[in-house]
Amino acid sequence: MEIDFLVIGSGIAGLTYALKTAQANPAAQVIVVTKSDENESNTKYAQGGIAVVLNKVEDSIEQHIQDTLRAGDGLCDEEVVRVVVEEGIERFHELLQWGANFDKSEAGEFILGREGGHTVNRVASHKDITGYEIERALLNTIHNTSNIKLLTHHFVIDLITDHHLQKRSVTLGEETTCYGAYVLDYKTGDIKNIAAKVTLLASGGVGNVYKNTTNPTIATGDGIGLAYRAKAWVKDMAFIQFHPSALYQDKEGQRFLISEAVRGAGALLKTKQGERFMLKYDERGELASRDIVARAIDTELKISGDDYVLLDCSGINETTFKTKFPNIYHHCVDLGIDIFKKGIPVVPAAHYLCGGIQTDLTGRTTLKNLLACGECAYTGLHGANRLASNSLLEALVFAHRCAETATAINQETGPIPSVPPWEDEGLTIPGEKVLITHFRKEVQSVMSDFVSIVRSDKRLQIASRSLEVLYSEINELYRISKLSLELGELRNLVSVAYAIVEQSKEQRENRGVFFNRDLETH
Ligand code: SIN
């Protein structure tokens, strides 16, 4: 298959880019490859919303910039912050034109919520299912765009680079070009080589390197695994954001999110004994930035030995809660949680990767013709800790910039060289899946026990040694097996875990979400 634009991922970043690229290049063909159903992505589970300056009386671009820089704890790229905050306003209005609905008052003003680290109400939302609504609107528009094709239940095995064309290994830092990707249709077992002039990685987050995450099970760091193996630069992987308030349940896996907007509406964090504790840690209390709140909860849980803290919602009017947070309300009620009398049991859970595939302001990675945006990309916006609800904004702004870059590349790029087919002659389907499930659990255990909210030099050393063994076992399994979705995901998970650990060892100062108890805080 030979096309102009290949998009990997169908969250807000991939879909926005696909639409813009298709509209700017009506004669070109855009293919969006996505691993699961068309709307399954981290975007779909975003509750809070989009941080954007819509109220120019109480808010300002400068104030949003300052809040982002403060949350990022000195590691944001200020130029990128300015670009995202300024351009985000126009991008948000485009989203409205594509049919996304955001909550408005009877007077027709956007209702703006508050989240941690914001000094004013700035978060535009669609109740507590903002991401779901965005996906609906984007997909609806895409279904009416004839030069975009969606390939669902397709898993990208590897990017096609000079390594495949010239049959030689490629080293980090060498000029390398991306020519598309090898893609597994895991329902039929077919492997397609999709050659493309421009490839975009918009494949989302890495939450499943941990046992507990707010991310769906598909968030296995695929784009980062692909980029890492293709020798693109991957940066700031040590900065994993844990969301302070995931719903506590006595089981591992995807954790239901209790949006920070609930704290923004007045909920308080308390120990099981009913003691409010956040003011001991930060004068902003429950609305301190996420790194501070998550670490405070972690500390309290270690002191008390409890499994969770409580989010006391008794200060929020019941009708207001039901109107603003219907999804959270029904989810809790279905589980028998008495939201207003007893509070919601919550714990921190892996939520967002602040680092990722390094890009410049045009969305270019260090590989020619390979772009990245959304959670899998490191643009410099988030620094050491992402400000709440800045990620959907970043995805919109960089999807637009990537579409401009891709259009320019398409115009200046000649025919794609012929791409060799995927070679799996002689490989066999593993007779049993136990090795894959075991290795996946082992990676998650190592990361959850040693590379979580609080790290130490010793824990990182143990994690590094364990992952080296796992890495070589998994590679050996990959070398002799026909590829399956589960094996491909495992290969990506171990690559991402390894990058997180190695970059955590290199990080010698505590900043934002990164905390190693053997280091000084700057
Ligand atoms: C939330 O609703 O608390 C999550 C929003 C975000 O991660 O930015």
Residues whose N, C-alpha, C, O or C-beta is under 5 A from the ligand:
A	BS01	SIN	Q47 G48 I258 S259 E260 A261 A388 S389 N390
